[in-house]
Amino acid sequence: MPLQASQSMRYSKIIWISLCMFHLLINATPVHTQADSNQSNNLYISVKDATDQQPILGASIYIPELETGTTTNVSGEATFSNLNKQTFELQISYIGYKTYMTDVDLSQKNRIEILLQPEENALSEIVIQSTRGTRTFARTPTRVEFIGGEELIEKALMNSTNISMVLRESTGIQMQQTSQSSANQVIRIQGLDGRYTQLLKDGFPL
């Protein structure tokens, strides 16, 4: 009797362990399938310049059929998540480059690299004339832009934490975003790079 009881307990343990493993396999399968399904509905895009292979920041990517779009980050990359179609047309555009259009099939691949070709526009002939004067550079008038108090109050009400709201509408000033994630921007005056611009408050840099 003790031997039979021992064998019976051993068989019961084997059956219990088998049922537990079968239960784990059944529960694990749907999770894996769902993860694969979500992954297959994601699209990863890399946009670069066709001449020097440098990433393009701020390129516009649009899917007309889904009426959704995005822009590339500092690495020239963009992601679409949980798309509800497997096949669609993709449009990529950027100022100074030819608009690129391509068909995408997520069942074939979900990572694509786009090389944009620079667009060359023919300009009409420009004649430049100059005259020599006796005025020195130190005596040349300096251009001054003035932002009134009323405009400052209006912009502060719109966005009090971002100084770019005040400067972006001034003549000759351009705000250029340098980071897609942190929304950092630099100030470019008369086309110069942002490192040549400095903001001062009461004589101290901001």
Secondary structure, 3 states (H helix, E strand, C coil): CHHHHHHHHHHHHHHHHHHHHHHHHHHHHHHHHHHHHHHHCCEEEEEEECCCCCECCCCEEEECCCCEEEECCCCCEEEECCCCCCEEEEEEECCCECCEEEEEECCCCCEEEEEECECCCCCCCCCCCCCCCCCCHHHCCCCCCCCCHHHHHHHHHHCCCCCHHHHCCCCCEEEEECCCCCCCEEEEECCCCHHHCCCEECCEEC
